[in-house]
Amino acid sequence: MAQILTALYLLAMLAAGWRLFGLGWSRGAKLAAAFGLVCPVPLLVLLPGLIHPERPFADLLSAIGLALLACGALCLAGGVSAAWLRARRR
């Protein structure tokens, strides 16, 4: 179940990056929206590990949260770059 949710999160970030490129918003608004899209899910895993570092598996939670944050940002950037390459070809 966890692998399915992770895959769905990463696919959603890829689609969000693709869609954000097509919007006519300013660059700052796009970056704020991207930050707001990427951060919530990894923070649900990351914050408990950072708030209570003495608990067991806190380091594992922190590592998983950071990995989700990095992979979500990479997938969002991948969606933006794919949309940019497709628009450039047309």
N, C-alpha and C positions, 0 to 999 in steps of 0.2 A: 504494500500500500504506500509506503514512504517513497519508493522509487517512482511510482505512478504520479504522486503529487509533485515530486521534484521535476519530473519530466514535463508535467503540465505547466508548472511555474516557468520553466525555461522556455517552453514553446510560447507561452503568453508573453514573455519578455521579448522574444523574437518578433512576434506579431505587433507588439506595442511599438517597438523600434521602427518597424516598417511603416506603421500608421503615423507615427509622430513626424516622420520625414515628409509625409504628404500634406501635413497641416500648414496653413499659412501664418502660423504664430511667429512671434519674434524668437530669436535664439535663446534669450533668457527664459522665456515662458516654456520653451521646449525642454530646456535643462531642468527647470523646476518640476515639470511634469514627469520627466524621466527619473529624477531623484525620488519623487513621490511614488512612482510605480515600483522601483527596484527595492527600496528600503524596507517596507513593512514586513514582508515575509521573513527575510533573514534576521530582522531585529527580534522577531518572536522567539527565535532560537538563540540568538546571540546575547540578549540582555539577561536572561536568567543565569547564564554562566558568568557574566561580568558582575552582576549584583551580588551573587553568592559564590565567590571563588573557592570557599572552603568545602563546598558540597562535592560529593563524588560525581565524576563525569563533567565537571564544570569546564575543564580544559577541552573536552571533546565537544561540548555544546558550543564553545567559543570557536573552535576550529570549523565546525559544520556551518555556523552562522557566517563566518568570514568567507568560507568557500562558496556558500550560496550567494552572498553579496557580490563577490567577484564574478562568479559565473552568470548571475543575472545581469550585471553591467556589461559583460562581454556579449551576452545574447542580445541585449538591447542595442549595443553598438553594431553587432552583426546584422540586425534587422535594418538599421539605418544605412549601413554601407551597402547592403543588398538592394535596397530601394534606390539609393543614389546611383549605383551602377546600372540598374535597370532604366532609370530616368535618363541617364547619360547616353545610353544606347539608342534611345528613341529619338 
